[in-house]
Amino acid sequence: MFVYDRGRFLGSLDPIEVSADRSDVHVSRFLASPALGSEQRNFGPLLLVEVTMFLAERFPSIQTVCFTLTREIEMYGEGMMVAAARSDLLRSIGATDVHVRPKPDSSKPGNFVLQGVWLYTEDNLVALRAALTTQRALYREHLSRVRADKRPVQLLRRLKQWWAHDGHR
């Protein structure tokens, strides 16, 4: 599954496993686009909720979405915060059987595996829609802050270019 923000490729979910009867989907790993590089981004929570909503709305045969989420985080404290935030997010959309475990094959402390199961029910759809509204608003706030932070740098560049162009040095 490929993920875009408008026309910009953000990455892919790989693999997404589907059961033979197409009633269960397993979502595990997001691979960010190399074009994103070290760019500060904050779309993980939105991505998780958007993908779940996309599956729920577009594929009526899907009754269960299973999550196994991992992330390489070198610092123990930061890893715990990410794991707790993801756990809270899964619970907010109605996921059950949510648990966090240390990543078994990790040589670095602070790497966790988060698992949970989201069932297609009316209550969970309501929770998912509410979470989607919240995550979209938070993402828009993030984008506006990032744009605002870049404005002074862009303005400074333009002033330097103007100054150099007019022969002022």
Buried (B, 14 or more C-beta within 10 A) or exposed (E): BEBEEEEEBBBBBEEBEBBEEEEBBBBBBBEBBEEBEEEEBEBBBBBBBBBBBEBBEEBEEBBEBBBEBBBEBEEEEEBBEBBEEBBEBBBBBBBEEBEBEEBEEBEEBBBBBBBBBBEBEEEBBEBBBBBBEBBEEBBEEBBEEEEEEEEEEEEEEEEEEEEEEEEEE
